[in-house]
Amino acid sequence: MKKKTSIKKSGVERNGVFSRCRRLGWLLFFMCLVIVGVVWRLFVLQVVQSSMYAKQAVDQQTASGELFPDRGEVFLQDEGKALYPLAINRPYFAASLAPKEVADPEAVAMLLSDTLQLNRQDTLTKINQKDDPYIFLAHKLPDDAVNKIRAAGLKGIHLDKENYRFYPAETMASQVIGFTGTESGQLMGRYGVEASWDDALRGQNGMIDQERDAAGRWIPLSSRETIPAQNGNGLVLTINRVIQYEATRILRESLDKYGSQSGSVVVLEPSTGRILAMVSLPEFDPNNYAGGDMASFVNPITSSVYEPGSIMKPLTMAMGLEAGKVTPLTEYVDTGHVFESGYDIRNAEEKIYGQSNMVKVLDQSINTGVVFVEKLLGNSLFSDFMDRFGFGAKTGIDLPAEAVGSLANLTNTKRSLSFFTASFGQGVSVTPLQMVMAYGALANGGELMKPQIVEAKIHPDGTREEIPPVSVRRVIRSDTAQTIGTMLRDVVVNGHGKRADVPGYLVGGKTGTAQVPKTDGKGYQDNVNIGSFIGYAPINDPKFVILAKIDDPKNVEWAESSAAPVFGEVMKFLLGYAKIPPTETVK
């Protein structure tokens, strides 16, 4: 019996020992897991994520601030190359309220209601919000309001300096300059030069790092690392302030006279491609663009297209002269119409001119005459010349949203009707700037220039970097350009351009009364037209190319009575302003 009992106890003891060992093993296993986890965590913290925590430690010990540069300023030119500010930086003040600091609520409420036109009771309510540390009141305070607040010396009102863009010339050249908006605390260009040259004007932000205490305050004697902001470049525009002003005045008076709502004038220096004036009405005030019509922000000279009408005819004639297909005295018989593809192309007012030469074609603006030239050229060569003159492509001017117009009707060279109408400016669309530059090529001896709106950059250190003129390509020979210039002079003397003449000078140019296509179907709008006159002077040594464009004049039908007089007035002023001596005897 004892032996059996002894055997049984021995089994129990073995089971107990095994159970304890198993528990101890599990305990050791979990302890190992914990140790491995701690070691791994330490490895992650001290090795894998050490740089991140080091950065956090640095961030807690240092304060960083972004440094904003001054935006470059923009200038027009004046006589003698003097600069006139068009866009500058001007400091304003913003007002805010710290309710806890207000000692005399009634006086503060009364002052703010008087100076900032705030409701007195609403202001008192804000002052009583003692838990609110900061309440913004108003941006861009007038100078008299700032002076009154400072003079009162009441606690709780804070004035903080802010920089804003200011346009001293107000509406002058507004579509050229555009305006700025605020983004992330920095001025950003919107429209015009402010947008197209935004990177150069904006400059580069800087940064400042310095140690701070536990409360987040700068430690004065600690080390400081500063990356200075780089101020933006200033710009000098090619636009002459006096010419811009006078062209604007003449155009505005003309729009009133002819009952038109809009129009444009462009003045080009053909030898360089510099734009001396770029006027479109209506304008807007970039100081108060929020109250303006958004449609007026867009520059129609670069961004709007139209069918140019008869001002295309001298270019078609130049193509024919260049290709050797016609001379000024080449004759043909005008029957009053050309029949093509089921359409009857007729002259204006259905006139018939009979035996005519190429000089008469331009003088009398004969549609069938330029169709005659286009036929001699052939559709492929005509299309090639249109490309060479710069139509259907951007001119490359440094302004945003430039349109390219459309030569889509000229893609199929077998469809002659489209080429016939294009020869006198219908069925193709162009921008006013493209047309100015094409005539600039005629005036510049056949060489097409890139239009230039910025003449120089002024670096932050004050040095001036000139931007040289750029030649695009030669379009026609110089002798061809001279011949077409003589023909354009005849248009002014003997044709429809008499009211564009300036006594004592050789002025040449061409009228164009263009129809306006319907927006909701084929054909043209009834009783709506665009009057244009474009030309240059003096013909023997061209200094200025001018395009005058009047949109939908109400009390005149033809451009010779609307746009031509505008051209004449602007050209007369320019020749006198530039002190160009007359060469012709005034009868």
C-alpha positions in Angstrom: 0.0 0.0 0.0 2.8 2.4 0.9 4.5 1.7 -2.4 1.4 2.6 -4.4 0.9 5.8 -2.4 4.5 6.7 -2.9 4.1 6.3 -6.7 1.0 8.5 -6.8 2.6 11.3 -4.9 5.6 11.2 -7.2 3.3 11.7 -10.2 1.7 14.7 -8.6 5.0 16.3 -7.8 6.1 15.8 -11.4 3.0 17.5 -12.7 3.4 20.4 -10.4 7.0 21.0 -11.4 6.0 20.8 -15.1 3.2 23.3 -14.5 5.6 25.8 -12.8 8.2 25.4 -15.5 5.6 26.1 -18.2 4.4 29.3 -16.4 7.9 30.4 -16.0 8.6 29.8 -19.7 5.6 31.8 -20.7 6.8 34.6 -18.3 10.2 34.5 -19.8 8.8 34.6 -23.3 6.6 37.6 -22.6 9.6 39.3 -20.9 11.6 38.7 -24.0 8.9 40.1 -26.1 8.7 43.3 -23.9 12.5 43.6 -24.0 12.6 43.2 -27.8 9.7 45.7 -28.2 11.5 48.2 -26.0 14.7 47.8 -27.9 12.9 48.1 -31.2 11.1 51.2 -30.0 14.4 52.7 -28.9 15.9 51.8 -32.2 13.1 53.5 -34.1 13.2 56.6 -31.9 17.0 57.0 -31.8 17.8 55.8 -35.3 14.9 55.6 -37.7 13.0 58.7 -36.5 15.9 60.6 -34.9 15.9 63.3 -37.6 12.2 63.9 -37.2 12.4 64.4 -33.5 15.5 66.5 -33.7 13.6 68.8 -36.1 10.6 68.9 -33.7 13.0 69.9 -30.9 14.6 72.6 -33.0 11.1 73.8 -34.0 10.2 74.1 -30.3 13.3 76.0 -29.6 13.3 78.3 -32.6 10.8 80.7 -34.2 10.6 81.1 -37.9 9.1 84.0 -39.9 8.6 84.5 -43.7 10.1 87.7 -45.1 8.1 89.1 -48.0 9.9 91.2 -50.8 8.7 94.5 -52.2 6.9 94.1 -55.5 8.6 95.7 -58.4 7.1 99.0 -59.6 5.9 99.7 -63.1 6.5 102.9 -65.0 5.4 104.6 -68.2 7.8 106.9 -70.1 7.5 110.6 -70.6 9.2 113.0 -72.9 13.0 112.7 -72.6 12.7 109.2 -71.1 11.5 110.5 -67.8 9.6 107.9 -65.8 6.0 108.2 -64.7 4.7 105.7 -62.1 1.9 103.4 -63.3 1.9 100.8 -60.5 3.6 101.4 -57.1 3.6 100.1 -53.6 1.8 102.2 -51.0 1.5 101.6 -47.3 -2.0 101.6 -45.7 -3.2 100.9 -42.2 -5.7 98.3 -41.0 -7.7 98.7 -37.8 -8.3 96.0 -35.2 -9.8 95.9 -31.7 -8.4 94.3 -28.5 -11.5 94.2 -26.2 -9.5 93.4 -23.0 -7.4 96.6 -23.5 -10.4 99.0 -23.9 -10.7 101.3 -20.9 -13.5 103.6 -22.2 -15.9 101.5 -24.3 -18.3 104.4 -25.0 -15.5 106.6 -26.3 -14.0 103.9 -28.4 -17.4 103.0 -29.9 -18.1 106.6 -30.7 -14.7 107.2 -32.3 -14.9 104.0 -34.5 -18.5 104.8 -35.6 -17.4 108.3 -36.6 -14.1 107.5 -38.4 -14.9 104.1 -39.9 -18.6 104.4 -40.4 -19.3 101.5 -38.1 -22.5 100.9 -36.2 -22.0 102.3 -32.7 -24.1 99.6 -30.9 -22.5 96.8 -32.9 -19.1 98.1 -31.9 -20.0 98.2 -28.2 -21.1 94.6 -28.5 -17.7 93.7 -29.9 -15.9 95.6 -27.1 -17.8 93.6 -24.5 -16.5 90.3 -26.0 -13.7 90.3 -23.4 -12.7 86.7 -24.2 -12.0 87.6 -27.8 -8.3 88.8 -28.0 -8.5 90.2 -31.5 -11.4 91.6 -33.6 -10.6 92.9 -37.1 -12.3 96.1 -38.1 -11.2 97.4 -41.5 -8.5 97.4 -44.2 -7.0 100.4 -46.1 -8.0 103.2 -43.8 -8.1 106.7 -45.2 -5.4 109.0 -44.0 -7.9 111.2 -42.1 -9.2 108.2 -40.2 -5.7 107.1 -39.2 -4.9 110.6 -38.0 -8.1 110.8 -35.9 -7.5 107.4 -34.2 -3.9 108.3 -33.4 -4.9 111.7 -32.1 -7.6 110.2 -29.8 -5.0 107.9 -28.1 -7.7 105.5 -26.9 -6.5 102.1 -25.6 -7.7 98.9 -27.4 -7.5 100.2 -31.0 -4.6 98.9 -33.0 -3.3 100.2 -36.3 -1.2 97.7 -38.4 0.7 98.7 -41.5 -0.1 96.9 -44.8 1.3 97.3 -48.2 -1.0 97.5 -51.2 -0.7 98.2 -54.9 -1.6 101.7 -55.9 -2.1 103.0 -59.5 -1.5 106.7 -59.6 -2.7 107.1 -63.2 -6.1 105.5 -62.2 -7.8 104.3 -65.5 -4.8 105.1 -67.8 -3.6 102.0 -69.6 -5.6 99.9 -67.1 -5.9 96.9 -69.5 -2.2 97.0 -70.1 -1.2 97.1 -66.4 -4.0 94.9 -65.0 -4.1 94.7 -61.2 -3.1 92.5 -58.2 -4.9 90.3 -55.7 -3.7 88.9 -52.4 -2.8 85.3 -52.1 -1.1 83.8 -49.0 -0.3 87.3 -47.8 1.4 88.3 -51.0 0.4 90.3 -54.0 -0.2 88.3 -57.1 -0.7 89.6 -60.7 -4.2 89.5 -62.2 -4.5 90.6 -65.9 -2.1 92.8 -67.9 1.6 93.2 -67.2 0.9 92.5 -63.5 0.1 88.9 -64.5 2.4 88.3 -67.5 5.4 89.6 -65.6 4.3 88.4 -62.2 7.4 86.3 -61.5 9.8 89.1 -62.2 7.7 91.7 -60.3 7.1 89.5 -57.2 10.7 88.7 -56.3 11.6 85.9 -53.9 10.5 85.3 -50.3 13.0 85.2 -47.5 13.1 83.5 -44.1 14.3 84.3 -40.5 15.0 81.7 -37.8 15.8 82.5 -34.1 15.8 80.7 -30.8 12.8 81.3 -28.5 11.9 80.6 -24.9 9.3 78.3 -23.4 6.6 81.0 -23.9 7.5 81.3 -27.6 9.2 84.7 -27.3 12.3 85.7 -29.3 15.5 85.3 -27.2 17.3 88.6 -28.0 20.9 87.5 -27.6 20.4 84.1 -29.3 21.8 83.3 -32.8 19.7 84.3 -35.8 19.7 82.9 -39.3 18.3 85.1 -42.0 17.7 84.5 -45.7 16.9 87.9 -47.0 13.9 88.5 -49.3 14.9 89.5 -52.9 12.8 92.4 -54.0 11.1 92.2 -57.4 12.3 93.9 -60.6 10.8 97.1 -61.7 9.5 97.5 -65.3 9.7 100.4 -67.8 6.9 100.1 -70.4 7.4 101.1 -74.0 4.2 103.2 -73.6 4.6 106.9 -73.7 2.4 108.6 -71.1 1.7 111.7 -73.2 0.8 109.7 -76.3 -1.4 107.3 -74.3 -3.2 110.2 -72.7 -3.8 112.1 -75.9 -4.9 108.9 -77.8 -7.3 108.2 -75.0 -8.8 111.7 -75.1 -9.3 111.6 -78.9 -10.8 108.2 -78.8 -13.2 109.0 -75.9 -14.5 112.1 -77.7 -14.9 110.2 -80.9 -16.9 107.4 -79.2 -19.3 110.0 -77.8 -19.6 111.7 -81.2 -20.4 108.5 -83.1 -22.6 106.9 -80.4 -20.2 103.9 -79.9 -19.7 102.0 -76.7 -16.2 100.8 -77.4 -13.1 101.3 -79.5 -9.3 101.0 -79.6 -6.3 102.9 -80.7 -2.8 101.4 -81.1 0.4 103.3 -81.8 3.4 101.4 -83.0 7.0 102.3 -83.6 7.6 100.1 -86.7 11.4 100.0 -86.7 11.5 98.5 -83.2 8.1 96.9 -82.6 7.6 99.1 -79.5 4.0 99.9 -78.6 3.8 103.6 -77.8 0.1 103.6 -76.9 -2.5 100.9 -76.4 -5.9 102.3 -75.7 -9.2 100.5 -75.3 -12.4 102.0 -74.0 -14.2 101.4 -71.8 -11.4 101.3 -69.1 -11.5 100.5 -65.4 -9.8 101.7 -62.3 -7.4 99.1 -61.0 -7.5 100.8 -57.6 -11.2 99.8 -57.4 -11.4 96.8 -59.7 -13.9 95.1 -57.4 -16.4 97.7 -58.5 -15.7 97.4 -62.2 -17.1 95.3 -65.1 -15.1 92.1 -65.5 -15.4 92.4 -69.3 -13.4 95.6 -69.2 -10.4 93.8 -67.6 -9.7 92.0 -70.8 -7.5 93.8 -73.4 -9.4 93.6 -76.7 -6.4 94.6 -78.7 -4.6 91.4 -77.8 -7.4 89.1 -76.7 -10.4 89.8 -79.0 -10.8 89.0 -82.6 -12.8 90.4 -85.5 -13.1 90.2 -89.2 -10.9 93.2 -90.4 -12.7 94.0 -93.7 -11.0 96.2 -96.3 -7.9 97.0 -94.3 -6.8 93.5 -95.4 -6.7 94.6 -99.1 -3.3 96.4 -99.0 -1.8 93.2 -97.6 -3.3 91.2 -100.4 -1.9 93.7 -102.8 1.5 93.5 -101.2 1.4 89.8 -101.7 0.7 90.2 -105.4 3.5 92.8 -105.8 6.0 90.6 -103.9 5.2 87.6 -106.0 5.5 89.6 -109.2 1.9 88.9 -110.2 0.8 92.6 -110.5 2.2 96.1 -110.5 0.4 99.3 -109.5 -0.6 99.8 -113.1 -1.8 96.3 -113.8 -5.3 96.5 -115.2 -8.4 94.4 -115.2 -12.1 94.9 -116.0 -14.4 95.1 -113.0 -17.9 93.8 -113.8 -19.1 94.5 -110.3 -19.2 90.8 -109.2 -17.4 87.5 -109.1 -19.4 84.3 -109.2 -17.9 81.4 -107.3 -19.3 78.1 -105.8 -22.9 79.4 -106.1 -22.1 82.7 -104.4 -22.0 86.1 -106.0 -19.2 88.3 -104.6 -20.1 92.0 -105.2 -18.5 95.4 -104.5 -19.7 97.7 -101.8 -23.0 99.4 -102.7 -22.9 97.0 -105.8 -20.8 99.5 -107.7 -19.2 98.7 -111.1 -15.9 100.3 -111.9 -15.1 98.9 -115.4 -11.5 99.2 -116.6 -9.3 99.7 -113.4 -5.7 99.4 -112.3 -4.4 98.3 -108.9 -4.0 101.8 -107.6 -7.7 102.4 -108.2 -8.5 99.0 -106.6 -7.1 100.4 -103.3 -8.4 103.9 -103.7 -12.0 102.8 -104.3 -11.7 99.7 -102.1 -12.9 97.3 -104.9 -13.6 93.8 -103.7 -13.3 92.2 -107.1 -10.0 93.8 -107.6 -8.3 92.0 -104.7 -10.1 88.8 -105.7 -8.3 89.3 -109.1 -5.0 89.5 -107.3 -5.7 86.5 -105.1 -6.6 84.4 -108.2 -3.2 85.3 -109.8 -1.4 84.3 -106.5 -3.2 81.0 -106.1 -4.7 79.8 -102.9 -1.6 78.0 -101.5 0.7 81.1 -102.0 -2.0 83.4 -100.5 -2.2 81.1 -97.4 1.6 81.1 -97.1 1.7 84.9 -97.1 -1.0 85.1 -94.5 1.2 82.9 -92.3 4.2 85.1 -93.0 2.4 88.2 -92.0 1.7 86.6 -88.7 -2.0 85.8 -88.9 -3.3 82.7 -87.2 -0.5 82.8 -84.6 0.4 84.7 -81.5 2.6 87.7 -81.9 4.5 86.9 -78.7 3.7 90.2 -76.9 4.3 90.0 -73.2 0.6 90.3 -72.2 -1.6 87.5 -71.0 -4.4 85.7 -72.9 -3.3 86.6 -76.4 -5.7 85.3 -79.0 -4.6 83.9 -82.3 -7.6 84.6 -84.6 -8.6 82.0 -87.1 -7.6 81.1 -90.6 -9.6 77.9 -90.5 -11.4 78.7 -93.7 -8.1 78.6 -95.5 -7.1 75.1 -94.6 -8.8 73.6 -97.8 -7.0 75.2 -100.7 -9.6 73.8 -103.1 -12.3 75.9 -101.6 -11.6 79.1 -103.5 -14.6 81.0 -102.2 -13.0 81.3 -98.7 -9.8 82.6 -100.2 -11.6 85.2 -102.3 -13.5 86.6 -99.3 -10.3 86.5 -97.2 -8.5 88.7 -99.7 -10.8 91.6 -98.6 -11.0 90.6 -94.9 -14.1 88.4 -94.6 -14.2 84.9 -93.3 -11.0 85.2 -91.4 -10.5 86.7 -87.9 -7.6 88.6 -86.5 -6.6 90.6 -83.4 -6.1 94.3 -83.7 -2.5 93.7 -82.7 -1.9 91.2 -85.5 -3.1 93.8 -88.0 -0.9 96.5 -86.5 2.2 94.3 -86.7 1.4 93.3 -90.3 1.2 97.0 -91.3 4.3 97.5 -89.2 6.1 95.1 -91.6 5.0 97.2 -94.5 6.2 100.4 -92.8 9.5 98.7 -91.7 10.7 97.9 -95.2 9.1 94.4 -95.2 10.5 93.2 -91.9 8.1 91.9 -89.3 9.0 92.8 -85.7 7.9 91.2 -82.4 5.6 93.6 -80.5 7.3 95.0 -77.4 5.4 96.3 -74.3 8.3 96.3 -71.8 11.4 98.2 -72.7 13.6 97.7 -69.6 13.9 96.0 -66.3 15.1 97.9 -63.2 16.9 95.5 -60.9 16.6 95.9 -57.1 20.1 97.5 -57.0 18.9 100.2 -59.4 20.6 99.0 -62.5 18.7 99.1 -65.7 18.6 96.2 -68.1 17.4 97.1 -71.6 15.3 94.7 -73.6 16.3 94.8 -77.2 13.9 94.8 -80.2 13.4 91.4 -81.9 13.0 90.8 -85.6 10.7 87.9 -86.4 11.3 87.5 -90.2 11.3 89.3 -93.5 7.9 89.1 -95.2 8.4 91.2 -98.3 11.3 93.0 -100.1 12.0 96.6 -99.2 11.1 97.7 -102.7 7.7 96.0 -102.4 7.1 97.8 -99.1 8.1 101.1 -100.7 5.6 100.5 -103.6 2.7 99.6 -101.3 3.5 102.7 -99.2 3.1 104.9 -102.3 -0.2 103.2 -103.1 -1.4 103.8 -99.5 -0.5 107.5 -99.9 -2.8 107.6 -103.0 -5.6 106.2 -100.9 -5.4 109.2 -98.6 -5.0 111.7 -101.4 -7.5 110.3 -103.9 -9.4 107.6 -102.2 -11.5 107.0 -99.1 -8.9 108.1 -96.7 -8.9 111.8 -97.1 -10.1 112.5 -93.6 -7.0 110.7 -92.2 -4.6 113.1 -93.9 -2.3 115.5 -92.0 -1.5 118.6 -94.0 2.2 119.0 -94.7 3.0 115.3 -94.3 3.0 112.1 -96.4 0.4 110.0 -94.7 -0.8 106.7 -96.1 -3.4 104.2 -95.0 -6.6 102.3 -95.6 -10.2 102.3 -94.4 -12.1 99.2 -93.5 -15.8 98.8 -92.7 -16.2 95.3 -91.5 -19.4 93.3 -90.9 -19.9 91.5 -87.6 -20.7 87.8 -87.8 -23.8 86.5 -86.1 -23.1 84.6 -82.9 -26.0 82.2 -83.2 -25.8 81.2 -86.9 -24.4 81.9 -90.4 -24.2 85.3 -91.9 -23.7 88.8 -90.5 -25.6 91.0 -88.1 -27.9 93.7 -89.7 -26.9 97.3 -89.3 -23.8 96.5 -87.2 -20.3 97.2 -88.3 -16.7 97.9 -87.1 -15.0 100.9 -88.6 -11.2 100.8 -88.9 -8.4 102.9 -90.3 -4.8 101.8 -90.3 -1.7 103.4 -91.8 1.6 105.1 -91.2 3.6 108.3 -91.7 5.7 109.7 -93.0 5.5 107.3 -96.0 9.1 108.0 -97.0 10.4 107.3 -93.5 7.7 105.8 -91.3 7.9 106.7 -87.6 4.4 105.7 -86.5 1.8 103.0 -87.4 -1.7 103.7 -86.0 -4.8 101.6 -85.9 -8.0 103.3 -85.0 -11.0 101.1 -84.5 -14.6 102.1 -83.7 -17.1 99.4 -82.7 -20.6 99.8 -84.0 -20.9 103.5 -84.6 -24.5 104.5 -84.6 -24.7 107.6 -86.7 -22.2 106.9 -89.5 -22.0 104.0 -91.9 -18.4 104.0 -93.3 -15.0 104.0 -91.6 -13.9 107.0 -93.7 -16.3 109.1 -91.5 -15.5 107.5 -88.1 -12.2 105.7 -87.7 -10.3 107.8 -90.4 -10.8 111.1 -88.5 -9.6 109.5 -85.3 -6.5 108.3 -87.1 -5.9 111.8 -88.5 -6.1 113.5 -85.1 -3.8 111.0 -83.4 -1.3 111.2 -86.3 -1.3 115.0 -86.3 -0.6 115.0 -82.6 2.2 112.5 -83.0 4.0 114.2 -85.8 4.0 117.5 -83.8 4.9 115.8 -80.5 7.9 114.1 -82.2 8.9 117.4 -83.8 9.0 115.8 -87.2 9.2 118.7 -89.8 6.6 118.8 -92.6 7.8 117.9 -96.1 4.9 118.9 -98.2 3.5 122.3 -99.2 0.1 122.9 -97.7 -2.4 124.0 -100.3 
